[in-house]
């Protein structure tokens, strides 16, 4: 199996096979070169020009390392293999394909424009269409055939786009007879969990290109601390962290926490996202992305920006976006404004500004629940809830809830902001200051 290498600024050399390279060379995958990872963030952090292309390669690289590390550590601790060699290599190839293709369905400017999908669909639905209905489908099957020939195995080791989607994207996959429990659920955890490689890559990649330190963590220590916990009745198989890697995991979670507050929820980026969505809605037929996968694939960041440039003379949001004319944030709550009094105060400020200034006001709420960060509930071996922390001198895992006071103290992010046009900003801040002084008195 020949190997091609991509030079990556985050991970060094990333190796792909010839057949994986054929997927990368397809038009649907090359489109990711024109989909920015962080939407409008490049207009705030000028280095944030990176795309879903590099991220997809990075995630494929990391799932390979994470999978090998977890299985190697399992063998060291339990003196036995979790899977035989053929199954291990089969699962690893499946994971690499899931990681490589997981972002194919993203809309232009990634998450920023997902509100413009029709009929309750999301980018994952387009990912399914792309891997199952385009040229990529046959290339995935070719990899399955090559695997069977190389390891001299039968159809039970086939790899298909339908299998890739069953493991990664299918809703309630346990209801399907071909779904292998607990193996497939375990595989998905490398791509969709509190420990997943998707988050590991985008935190390091985003912080690098934004020029900030918030998203950095000890990747090598975290990967080397991964293991597998299988409960006594073999019904639950989970990606776990050895206790020695707890601080690396804490660092990983805190990195994500700060990236949301400092980068993903940046006040200017949030307003620019709003302008962008307004522009895209005016560009798309019926304000929605097309359902047809081939029509959908014609849309990328370049196509959108070209259309916005054409319409800037007669559409105010387009002019504001191209010329980066943003409203000014004149009031912002703390990062954890979840009290009813915070909402009431925002409403009072809004009414006061409208009454005294008579200007347009934009209200933004940026929120992230703690259950989207680490699971801090007690670990339950029967349900698989919680993150198992493996302690070498006991057979019963501990949990994040009992091991990490730091992570247990995290509170939901809920930032409320009030924006006005720049010409009203000084007066608005004065009015707000006087209002807050009265509240204190």
SULCOR-V296400 format. One line per field, one symbol per residue. ss: DSSP state (h for helix, s for strand, l for the rest). psi: psi as a letter, one per 40 degrees, with the letter a starting at -180 (. if undefined). burial: I if it has 24 or more other C-alpha atoms within 12 Angstrom, else O. A space follows every 50 residues. Layout:
ss=???
psi=???
burial=???
This chain:
ss=llsssssslllsssssshhhhhhhllhhhhhhhhlsllhhhhhlllllll shhhhhhhhhhhhhhhhhhhhhhhhhhhllllllhhhhhhhhhhhhhhhh hllllllllhhhhhhhllllllhhhhhhhhhhhlhhhhhhhhhhhhhhhh hlllhhhlllhhhhhhhhllllhhhlllllllhhhhhhhlllllllhhhh hhhhhhhhhhllllllllhhhhhhlsssssllllllsssssshhhhhhhh hhhhhhhhhhhhhhllhhhhhhhhhhhhhhhhhlhhhlllllhhhhllll hhhhhhhhhhhllllhhhhhhhlllllssssslllslllhhhhhhhhhhh hhhhhhhlllsssssssslhhhlllllllsllllsllssslllllllssh hhhlhhhhllllsssssssslhhhhhhhhhhhhhhhhhhhl
psi=hihihhhhedebhhhiidddddddeidddddedfhhdfbedeedheefei iedddddddddddddddddddddddddefiidiidddddddddddddddd ededeiihfbddeeeeiifeiaddddddddddeadddddddddddddddd efiadefihiddddddddehhfdeehdehhiedddddddeegieeidddd dddddddddefiedeiigdddddeeiahhhideeehhihihideeddddd ddddddddddddcdfhdddddddddddddddedihfeiiidhddddeeha ddddddddddeddehdddddddefhiihhehhiiefgeiddddddddddd dddddddfiihhhhhhihideebiheiihhdddeiihhhhhdeiehiaid dedhddddehihhghhihiiideedddddddddddddddd.
burial=OOOOOOOOOIIOOIIIIOIIIIIIOIOIIIIIIIIIIIIIIIIIIOOIII IIIIIIIIIIIIIIIIIIIIIIIIOOIOOOOIOOOOOIIIIIIIIIIIII IIIIIIIIIIIIIIIIIOOOOIIIIIIIIIIIOIOIIIIIIOIIIIIOOO OOOOOOIIIIIIIIIIIIIOOOOOOOOOIOOIIIIIIIIIIIIIIIIIII IIIIIIIIIIIOOIIIIIIOOIIIIIIIIIIOOOOIIIIIIIIOIIIIII IIIIIIIIIIIIIIIIIIIIIIIIIIIIIIIIIIOOOIIIIOIOOIIIII IOOIIOIIIOOOOOOOIIIIIIOIOIIIIIIIIOIIIOOOOOIOIIOOII OIIOOOIOOOIIIIIIIIOIOOIIIIIIIIIOOIIIIIIIOOOOOOIIII IOIIOOIIOIIIIIIIIIIIIOOIIOOIIOIIOOOOOOOOO
